[in-house]
């Protein structure tokens, strides 16, 4: 049988028919998982943005709840400006409770913590001012952008 469609168009039509659900059976001619099923099975990646340490305890609770709900989620907390304060050595909240133990516990569960070096320099602090469980990055805002654009992280601001 001769087809009058150009070859690329005929191929596109055949591919379209191959992945279109069959109306009579409700089945798909393509046995591979659908795009939505593949996306649902993909690892969740979330960047939490903290630029105000007065909200740090709440942000840590959000992260704790998130990692408890989805232990396989990849979570990174990125701080800059006043948000770095809870990741500095000896930092305590307004009730005198240290942050370090909670941060260490979340780090053990795979949560990453990043601190902006620009903020540290602006305060005349070295990388050694930051607790051991946090990593210093060149720029907090650039790190958030990189995680979103290059690594597919979703952005959350508690």
C-alpha positions in Angstrom: 0.0 0.0 0.0 1.4 3.3 -1.0 1.4 6.2 1.5 1.2 9.7 0.1 2.5 11.2 3.4 6.2 12.3 3.4 8.3 9.8 5.4 8.7 12.0 8.6 5.0 12.7 8.7 4.1 9.0 8.3 6.5 8.1 11.1 5.0 10.8 13.3 1.5 9.5 12.6 2.6 5.9 13.4 4.2 7.0 16.7 1.1 9.0 17.7 -1.0 5.9 17.1 1.4 3.7 19.1 1.1 5.9 22.2 -2.6 6.9 22.0 -4.7 4.9 24.5 -7.0 2.4 22.8 -10.6 3.5 23.2 -12.1 0.0 23.3 -9.9 -1.5 26.0 -8.7 1.6 27.9 -5.2 0.1 27.5 -2.2 1.7 26.1 -0.3 0.3 23.2 2.9 1.5 24.9 3.9 -0.8 27.8 6.4 1.7 29.3 5.2 3.8 32.3 3.5 7.0 31.5 5.3 10.3 31.9 3.2 11.2 35.0 4.0 7.8 36.6 7.7 8.3 35.9 7.6 11.8 37.4 5.7 10.6 40.4 8.3 7.9 41.0 11.2 10.5 40.7 12.9 11.6 43.8 11.4 14.8 45.3 14.1 17.6 45.5 13.3 20.7 47.5 15.4 23.7 48.5 14.3 25.6 51.6 15.3 29.3 51.6 16.0 30.9 54.9 17.1 34.5 55.1 15.7 35.3 58.5 17.0 33.3 61.5 13.9 34.3 63.6 12.0 31.8 61.4 14.7 29.1 61.6 13.1 27.0 64.3 9.9 26.9 62.2 11.8 26.2 59.0 13.6 23.3 60.8 10.2 21.9 61.9 9.0 22.1 58.3 12.0 20.2 57.1 11.6 17.6 59.9 7.9 17.1 58.9 8.9 16.9 55.2 11.6 14.3 55.6 9.3 12.3 57.9 6.6 12.3 55.3 9.0 11.5 52.5 12.3 9.9 53.8 13.6 9.7 50.3 13.2 13.4 49.5 16.4 15.3 48.8 16.2 18.5 50.9 18.7 21.3 51.0 18.4 24.4 53.3 20.1 27.4 51.8 20.8 30.4 54.0 22.0 34.0 53.5 21.7 37.4 55.2 20.3 37.2 58.7 19.3 33.6 57.9 22.8 32.2 58.5 22.7 33.0 62.2 21.2 29.7 63.3 24.1 27.8 61.5 26.8 29.7 63.3 28.8 28.1 66.1 27.0 28.3 69.5 23.7 29.7 67.9 20.6 29.5 70.1 17.0 30.4 69.6 15.1 33.0 71.7 14.4 30.4 74.4 18.1 29.6 74.7 17.9 26.3 72.9 20.9 25.4 70.6 20.2 24.7 67.0 23.2 22.4 66.4 21.6 19.1 67.7 18.5 19.5 65.5 20.6 20.4 62.5 22.9 17.4 63.1 19.9 15.1 63.3 18.5 16.4 60.0 21.9 16.1 58.4 22.0 12.4 59.5 18.8 12.0 57.6 20.3 13.4 54.4 19.3 17.1 54.7 22.0 19.5 53.4 22.7 22.9 54.9 24.4 25.6 53.0 25.6 29.0 54.1 26.4 32.1 52.0 30.1 33.0 52.0 29.2 36.6 50.8 27.2 37.0 54.0 30.1 35.7 56.1 32.6 38.0 54.4 30.2 41.0 54.9 30.2 40.2 58.6 34.0 39.7 58.7 33.5 36.0 59.5 35.5 33.0 58.2 34.1 29.7 57.1 35.1 28.4 60.6 32.3 30.4 62.2 29.8 27.9 60.7 28.9 24.7 62.4 30.4 21.5 61.0 27.1 20.2 59.6 26.8 23.1 57.2 28.6 23.7 54.0 29.7 27.2 52.9 28.9 28.1 49.3 30.0 31.2 47.3 26.6 32.8 47.2 23.3 31.7 48.8 21.0 33.2 46.2 23.2 31.8 43.4 23.0 28.4 45.1 19.2 28.6 45.2 19.1 29.5 41.5 21.5 26.7 40.6 19.5 24.1 42.5 16.3 25.1 40.8 17.7 25.7 37.2 20.3 22.9 37.0 19.2 20.3 39.4 15.4 20.6 39.3 14.8 21.5 42.9 11.4 22.9 44.0 11.6 26.2 46.0 10.0 26.6 49.4 10.2 29.6 51.6 9.0 28.9 55.2 
